[in-house]
Amino acid sequence: QVQVVESGGGLVQAGGSLRLRCTASITFFSVYEIGWYRQAPGKQRELVALSPETGSTDYAFSLEGRFTLSRDNAKNTAYLQVDSLKPEDTAVYYCNVARSRRAYSYWGQGTQVTVSS
């Protein structure tokens, strides 16, 4: 059974930074698409950043420049560096690991990020 675990969230002041981590118990991690999503209270889950099976990483337009997705395939781990945090970034951040046009898709339980003003 595939397990995806996020960590690294917490309470931070506006302007601060966090590094979120996503680890997956999966074989051939490098061939999987990695997506970071977030869901704020009362809102729909939205895509933050996506590292596709092939090609370069894409970011939500409004977040580009403050959020950076990276991955260490040897460690089955992906990261989301979040800088210059704003109160509106407060949300639960989820990691999705997928392949074959998301025929195989696995979610973690999420990690809470709270930004105080």
PyMOL CGO cylinders between C-alpha atoms (Angstrom):
from pymol import cmd
from pymol.cgo import CYLINDER

trace = [
    CYLINDER, 0.00, 0.00, 0.00, 1.39, 3.38, -1.01, 0.3, 1, 1, 1, 1, 1, 1,
    CYLINDER, 1.39, 3.38, -1.01, 1.79, 5.92, 1.77, 0.3, 1, 1, 1, 1, 1, 1,
    CYLINDER, 1.79, 5.92, 1.77, 2.30, 9.62, 1.21, 0.3, 1, 1, 1, 1, 1, 1,
    CYLINDER, 2.30, 9.62, 1.21, 3.28, 11.70, 4.22, 0.3, 1, 1, 1, 1, 1, 1,
    CYLINDER, 3.28, 11.70, 4.22, 3.57, 15.47, 4.39, 0.3, 1, 1, 1, 1, 1, 1,
    CYLINDER, 3.57, 15.47, 4.39, 5.39, 17.37, 7.12, 0.3, 1, 1, 1, 1, 1, 1,
    CYLINDER, 5.39, 17.37, 7.12, 6.93, 20.73, 7.82, 0.3, 1, 1, 1, 1, 1, 1,
    CYLINDER, 6.93, 20.73, 7.82, 3.86, 22.85, 8.35, 0.3, 1, 1, 1, 1, 1, 1,
    CYLINDER, 3.86, 22.85, 8.35, 3.35, 25.12, 11.32, 0.3, 1, 1, 1, 1, 1, 1,
    CYLINDER, 3.35, 25.12, 11.32, 2.58, 28.59, 12.58, 0.3, 1, 1, 1, 1, 1, 1,
    CYLINDER, 2.58, 28.59, 12.58, 4.68, 31.37, 11.08, 0.3, 1, 1, 1, 1, 1, 1,
    CYLINDER, 4.68, 31.37, 11.08, 4.52, 35.14, 10.97, 0.3, 1, 1, 1, 1, 1, 1,
    CYLINDER, 4.52, 35.14, 10.97, 3.80, 36.96, 7.75, 0.3, 1, 1, 1, 1, 1, 1,
    CYLINDER, 3.80, 36.96, 7.75, 6.97, 37.32, 5.72, 0.3, 1, 1, 1, 1, 1, 1,
    CYLINDER, 6.97, 37.32, 5.72, 8.39, 34.09, 7.05, 0.3, 1, 1, 1, 1, 1, 1,
    CYLINDER, 8.39, 34.09, 7.05, 9.28, 30.86, 5.28, 0.3, 1, 1, 1, 1, 1, 1,
    CYLINDER, 9.28, 30.86, 5.28, 8.60, 27.16, 5.58, 0.3, 1, 1, 1, 1, 1, 1,
    CYLINDER, 8.60, 27.16, 5.58, 9.87, 24.07, 3.81, 0.3, 1, 1, 1, 1, 1, 1,
    CYLINDER, 9.87, 24.07, 3.81, 7.22, 21.42, 3.40, 0.3, 1, 1, 1, 1, 1, 1,
    CYLINDER, 7.22, 21.42, 3.40, 8.21, 17.83, 2.79, 0.3, 1, 1, 1, 1, 1, 1,
    CYLINDER, 8.21, 17.83, 2.79, 6.42, 15.00, 1.01, 0.3, 1, 1, 1, 1, 1, 1,
    CYLINDER, 6.42, 15.00, 1.01, 7.69, 11.45, 1.29, 0.3, 1, 1, 1, 1, 1, 1,
    CYLINDER, 7.69, 11.45, 1.29, 6.16, 8.50, -0.57, 0.3, 1, 1, 1, 1, 1, 1,
    CYLINDER, 6.16, 8.50, -0.57, 6.65, 4.79, -0.06, 0.3, 1, 1, 1, 1, 1, 1,
    CYLINDER, 6.65, 4.79, -0.06, 6.74, 4.03, -3.75, 0.3, 1, 1, 1, 1, 1, 1,
    CYLINDER, 6.74, 4.03, -3.75, 9.01, 2.37, -6.28, 0.3, 1, 1, 1, 1, 1, 1,
    CYLINDER, 9.01, 2.37, -6.28, 10.51, 4.44, -9.10, 0.3, 1, 1, 1, 1, 1, 1,
    CYLINDER, 10.51, 4.44, -9.10, 9.56, 7.74, -7.47, 0.3, 1, 1, 1, 1, 1, 1,
    CYLINDER, 9.56, 7.74, -7.47, 11.32, 9.62, -10.27, 0.3, 1, 1, 1, 1, 1, 1,
    CYLINDER, 11.32, 9.62, -10.27, 8.73, 8.70, -12.88, 0.3, 1, 1, 1, 1, 1, 1,
    CYLINDER, 8.73, 8.70, -12.88, 5.82, 10.02, -10.86, 0.3, 1, 1, 1, 1, 1, 1,
    CYLINDER, 5.82, 10.02, -10.86, 4.15, 13.38, -11.14, 0.3, 1, 1, 1, 1, 1, 1,
    CYLINDER, 4.15, 13.38, -11.14, 4.29, 15.37, -7.89, 0.3, 1, 1, 1, 1, 1, 1,
    CYLINDER, 4.29, 15.37, -7.89, 1.70, 17.97, -7.11, 0.3, 1, 1, 1, 1, 1, 1,
    CYLINDER, 1.70, 17.97, -7.11, 1.35, 20.28, -4.15, 0.3, 1, 1, 1, 1, 1, 1,
    CYLINDER, 1.35, 20.28, -4.15, -2.17, 21.51, -3.46, 0.3, 1, 1, 1, 1, 1, 1,
    CYLINDER, -2.17, 21.51, -3.46, -3.73, 23.56, -0.72, 0.3, 1, 1, 1, 1, 1, 1,
    CYLINDER, -3.73, 23.56, -0.72, -7.17, 23.99, 0.75, 0.3, 1, 1, 1, 1, 1, 1,
    CYLINDER, -7.17, 23.99, 0.75, -8.16, 26.94, 2.86, 0.3, 1, 1, 1, 1, 1, 1,
    CYLINDER, -8.16, 26.94, 2.86, -11.22, 26.83, 5.15, 0.3, 1, 1, 1, 1, 1, 1,
    CYLINDER, -11.22, 26.83, 5.15, -14.41, 27.11, 3.14, 0.3, 1, 1, 1, 1, 1, 1,
    CYLINDER, -14.41, 27.11, 3.14, -12.58, 26.99, -0.19, 0.3, 1, 1, 1, 1, 1, 1,
    CYLINDER, -12.58, 26.99, -0.19, -11.89, 24.37, -2.81, 0.3, 1, 1, 1, 1, 1, 1,
    CYLINDER, -11.89, 24.37, -2.81, -8.59, 22.60, -3.05, 0.3, 1, 1, 1, 1, 1, 1,
    CYLINDER, -8.59, 22.60, -3.05, -6.30, 24.37, -5.49, 0.3, 1, 1, 1, 1, 1, 1,
    CYLINDER, -6.30, 24.37, -5.49, -3.11, 23.48, -7.27, 0.3, 1, 1, 1, 1, 1, 1,
    CYLINDER, -3.11, 23.48, -7.27, 0.02, 25.22, -6.00, 0.3, 1, 1, 1, 1, 1, 1,
    CYLINDER, 0.02, 25.22, -6.00, 2.81, 23.55, -8.00, 0.3, 1, 1, 1, 1, 1, 1,
    CYLINDER, 2.81, 23.55, -8.00, 3.16, 20.56, -10.29, 0.3, 1, 1, 1, 1, 1, 1,
    CYLINDER, 3.16, 20.56, -10.29, 6.22, 18.57, -11.29, 0.3, 1, 1, 1, 1, 1, 1,
    CYLINDER, 6.22, 18.57, -11.29, 4.94, 16.46, -14.21, 0.3, 1, 1, 1, 1, 1, 1,
    CYLINDER, 4.94, 16.46, -14.21, 6.10, 13.01, -15.32, 0.3, 1, 1, 1, 1, 1, 1,
    CYLINDER, 6.10, 13.01, -15.32, 8.01, 14.79, -18.05, 0.3, 1, 1, 1, 1, 1, 1,
    CYLINDER, 8.01, 14.79, -18.05, 8.76, 18.47, -18.50, 0.3, 1, 1, 1, 1, 1, 1,
    CYLINDER, 8.76, 18.47, -18.50, 9.32, 21.41, -16.23, 0.3, 1, 1, 1, 1, 1, 1,
    CYLINDER, 9.32, 21.41, -16.23, 7.55, 22.41, -13.06, 0.3, 1, 1, 1, 1, 1, 1,
    CYLINDER, 7.55, 22.41, -13.06, 4.51, 24.66, -13.28, 0.3, 1, 1, 1, 1, 1, 1,
    CYLINDER, 4.51, 24.66, -13.28, 3.18, 26.99, -10.64, 0.3, 1, 1, 1, 1, 1, 1,
    CYLINDER, 3.18, 26.99, -10.64, -0.10, 28.70, -9.96, 0.3, 1, 1, 1, 1, 1, 1,
    CYLINDER, -0.10, 28.70, -9.96, 0.36, 32.08, -11.60, 0.3, 1, 1, 1, 1, 1, 1,
    CYLINDER, 0.36, 32.08, -11.60, -0.32, 34.09, -8.47, 0.3, 1, 1, 1, 1, 1, 1,
    CYLINDER, -0.32, 34.09, -8.47, 2.20, 32.09, -6.43, 0.3, 1, 1, 1, 1, 1, 1,
    CYLINDER, 2.20, 32.09, -6.43, 5.10, 31.90, -8.83, 0.3, 1, 1, 1, 1, 1, 1,
    CYLINDER, 5.10, 31.90, -8.83, 8.22, 33.40, -7.34, 0.3, 1, 1, 1, 1, 1, 1,
    CYLINDER, 8.22, 33.40, -7.34, 7.31, 32.67, -3.73, 0.3, 1, 1, 1, 1, 1, 1,
    CYLINDER, 7.31, 32.67, -3.73, 6.81, 28.91, -3.95, 0.3, 1, 1, 1, 1, 1, 1,
    CYLINDER, 6.81, 28.91, -3.95, 9.42, 26.46, -5.22, 0.3, 1, 1, 1, 1, 1, 1,
    CYLINDER, 9.42, 26.46, -5.22, 8.91, 22.75, -5.76, 0.3, 1, 1, 1, 1, 1, 1,
    CYLINDER, 8.91, 22.75, -5.76, 11.94, 20.50, -5.74, 0.3, 1, 1, 1, 1, 1, 1,
    CYLINDER, 11.94, 20.50, -5.74, 12.44, 16.78, -5.50, 0.3, 1, 1, 1, 1, 1, 1,
    CYLINDER, 12.44, 16.78, -5.50, 15.10, 14.36, -4.35, 0.3, 1, 1, 1, 1, 1, 1,
    CYLINDER, 15.10, 14.36, -4.35, 14.22, 11.20, -6.22, 0.3, 1, 1, 1, 1, 1, 1,
    CYLINDER, 14.22, 11.20, -6.22, 16.90, 9.18, -4.44, 0.3, 1, 1, 1, 1, 1, 1,
    CYLINDER, 16.90, 9.18, -4.44, 15.07, 9.86, -1.17, 0.3, 1, 1, 1, 1, 1, 1,
    CYLINDER, 15.07, 9.86, -1.17, 11.53, 9.50, -2.53, 0.3, 1, 1, 1, 1, 1, 1,
    CYLINDER, 11.53, 9.50, -2.53, 10.95, 13.02, -1.30, 0.3, 1, 1, 1, 1, 1, 1,
    CYLINDER, 10.95, 13.02, -1.30, 9.59, 16.24, -2.72, 0.3, 1, 1, 1, 1, 1, 1,
    CYLINDER, 9.59, 16.24, -2.72, 9.73, 19.66, -1.12, 0.3, 1, 1, 1, 1, 1, 1,
    CYLINDER, 9.73, 19.66, -1.12, 7.77, 22.86, -1.32, 0.3, 1, 1, 1, 1, 1, 1,
    CYLINDER, 7.77, 22.86, -1.32, 9.73, 25.91, -0.24, 0.3, 1, 1, 1, 1, 1, 1,
    CYLINDER, 9.73, 25.91, -0.24, 7.34, 28.69, 0.64, 0.3, 1, 1, 1, 1, 1, 1,
    CYLINDER, 7.34, 28.69, 0.64, 8.72, 32.19, 1.14, 0.3, 1, 1, 1, 1, 1, 1,
    CYLINDER, 8.72, 32.19, 1.14, 7.31, 35.62, 1.94, 0.3, 1, 1, 1, 1, 1, 1,
    CYLINDER, 7.31, 35.62, 1.94, 4.27, 34.00, 3.45, 0.3, 1, 1, 1, 1, 1, 1,
    CYLINDER, 4.27, 34.00, 3.45, 1.02, 35.92, 3.68, 0.3, 1, 1, 1, 1, 1, 1,
    CYLINDER, 1.02, 35.92, 3.68, -2.01, 35.34, 5.91, 0.3, 1, 1, 1, 1, 1, 1,
    CYLINDER, -2.01, 35.34, 5.91, -3.95, 34.26, 2.82, 0.3, 1, 1, 1, 1, 1, 1,
    CYLINDER, -3.95, 34.26, 2.82, -1.51, 31.37, 2.40, 0.3, 1, 1, 1, 1, 1, 1,
    CYLINDER, -1.51, 31.37, 2.40, -3.06, 29.79, 5.49, 0.3, 1, 1, 1, 1, 1, 1,
    CYLINDER, -3.06, 29.79, 5.49, -4.35, 26.37, 4.44, 0.3, 1, 1, 1, 1, 1, 1,
    CYLINDER, -4.35, 26.37, 4.44, -3.81, 22.66, 4.66, 0.3, 1, 1, 1, 1, 1, 1,
    CYLINDER, -3.81, 22.66, 4.66, -1.16, 21.71, 2.12, 0.3, 1, 1, 1, 1, 1, 1,
    CYLINDER, -1.16, 21.71, 2.12, -1.45, 18.34, 0.42, 0.3, 1, 1, 1, 1, 1, 1,
    CYLINDER, -1.45, 18.34, 0.42, 0.94, 16.30, -1.67, 0.3, 1, 1, 1, 1, 1, 1,
    CYLINDER, 0.94, 16.30, -1.67, -0.27, 14.16, -4.56, 0.3, 1, 1, 1, 1, 1, 1,
    CYLINDER, -0.27, 14.16, -4.56, 1.85, 11.49, -6.23, 0.3, 1, 1, 1, 1, 1, 1,
    CYLINDER, 1.85, 11.49, -6.23, 0.50, 10.24, -9.53, 0.3, 1, 1, 1, 1, 1, 1,
    CYLINDER, 0.50, 10.24, -9.53, 1.31, 8.59, -12.85, 0.3, 1, 1, 1, 1, 1, 1,
    CYLINDER, 1.31, 8.59, -12.85, -0.28, 7.36, -16.05, 0.3, 1, 1, 1, 1, 1, 1,
    CYLINDER, -0.28, 7.36, -16.05, -2.47, 10.44, -16.36, 0.3, 1, 1, 1, 1, 1, 1,
    CYLINDER, -2.47, 10.44, -16.36, -3.43, 10.00, -12.70, 0.3, 1, 1, 1, 1, 1, 1,
    CYLINDER, -3.43, 10.00, -12.70, -4.76, 6.51, -13.17, 0.3, 1, 1, 1, 1, 1, 1,
    CYLINDER, -4.76, 6.51, -13.17, -2.63, 5.92, -10.12, 0.3, 1, 1, 1, 1, 1, 1,
    CYLINDER, -2.63, 5.92, -10.12, -3.01, 8.78, -7.65, 0.3, 1, 1, 1, 1, 1, 1,
    CYLINDER, -3.01, 8.78, -7.65, -2.07, 8.90, -4.01, 0.3, 1, 1, 1, 1, 1, 1,
    CYLINDER, -2.07, 8.90, -4.01, -2.72, 11.65, -1.45, 0.3, 1, 1, 1, 1, 1, 1,
    CYLINDER, -2.72, 11.65, -1.45, -1.22, 12.42, 1.89, 0.3, 1, 1, 1, 1, 1, 1,
    CYLINDER, -1.22, 12.42, 1.89, -3.11, 13.56, 4.95, 0.3, 1, 1, 1, 1, 1, 1,
    CYLINDER, -3.11, 13.56, 4.95, -1.95, 17.15, 4.62, 0.3, 1, 1, 1, 1, 1, 1,
    CYLINDER, -1.95, 17.15, 4.62, 0.08, 19.53, 6.74, 0.3, 1, 1, 1, 1, 1, 1,
    CYLINDER, 0.08, 19.53, 6.74, -1.35, 22.71, 8.24, 0.3, 1, 1, 1, 1, 1, 1,
    CYLINDER, -1.35, 22.71, 8.24, 0.26, 26.05, 7.46, 0.3, 1, 1, 1, 1, 1, 1,
    CYLINDER, 0.26, 26.05, 7.46, -0.96, 29.02, 9.47, 0.3, 1, 1, 1, 1, 1, 1,
    CYLINDER, -0.96, 29.02, 9.47, 0.36, 32.50, 8.78, 0.3, 1, 1, 1, 1, 1, 1,
    CYLINDER, 0.36, 32.50, 8.78, -0.26, 35.20, 11.36, 0.3, 1, 1, 1, 1, 1, 1,
    CYLINDER, -0.26, 35.20, 11.36, -0.34, 38.88, 10.51, 0.3, 1, 1, 1, 1, 1, 1,
]
cmd.load_cgo(trace, "trace")
